[in-house]
């Protein structure tokens, strides 16, 4: 009687031992696999995220261009013909721009704020953005857009894909200034903020 | 009668006395030897990285296997995706593994990946190092990526399945 009871208890003990093997392993250190994936969205002008400037120099309604400006800045001028009531000044690639995005996004760029110190009409300055490699569909630009008195403007450029590394989007900003013979002589300065929006 | 009295005391000595009894009794036991593993690596983190980036963590997982018979070590992702909040979710296949200098292979949800196998390890065990690689597409969204993995150690007799808890 005593011996049978001894056997039964010993068997139960072995089972308990087997269970404790797994309990011992559960106490091992745990490991994890994780990553903090961050986003990047950088819109830069002239490879900078701070303010950039460009000057047309001295202009007039006759379309005169200072030899210094014409040769060093590439400003071209066209006088209205046949009457000399206005002239336009244009600077191709007044600035360069770049959008670096991760993840890849579809981007549009517009004028989000604008102000003008001086006497000329704010809309006498127009900007055009071109994209290297072209835009979806056709062309490289949406054309010139007048700086609005009440931003935001229509998109200067839109619908293109911007990524990072080799997929970074870039291009140029052309500037166009219209000068009227009714404009008051003086200094005019436009301060414009361009905003890139990625979705 | 005195023997019976001694055995009756044993259950009351648990749990400390129970663990010690296992290790003492095991060598003389006719039952097949224990197969087990120990984790020797810290939690693996790729840190901060950007969509489109690929990063490798050498020896991100180190497991020491102890076995007196042939064994297999497998890793099985439990997470349905690496992300939880983005739509569409980033698939587990962005996470790759390799061991013993092989090529990186993608993980798949709920599919065990055979990491290593071998014969009896000896008393010191056998160390298995696993490299992780995270290869992000440039469309992958920013988020805290994570996945829970399960280690499956199979010694042809038993399967020891332990869930590795995922941490942020």
Interface residues (C-beta under 8 A of the other chain):
Chain A: X2 X5 X6 X9 X10 X13 X14 X16 X17 X18 X20 X21 X22 X23 X24 X25 X26 X28 X29 X30 X31 X32 X33 X34 X35 X36 X37 X38 X39 X40 X102 X103 X104 X163 X164 X165 X167
Chain B: X1 X3 X4 X7 X8 X10 X14 X15 X18 X19 X21 X22 X25 X26 X29 X31 X34 X36 X37 X38 X39 X40 X41 X42 X43 X44 X45 X46 X47 X48 X49 X50 X51 X52 X53 X55 X60 X61 X82 X95 X132 X134 X136 X137 X138 X139 X140 X141 X142 X143 X144 X145 X146 X147 X149 X160 X162 X164 X165 X166 X167 X168
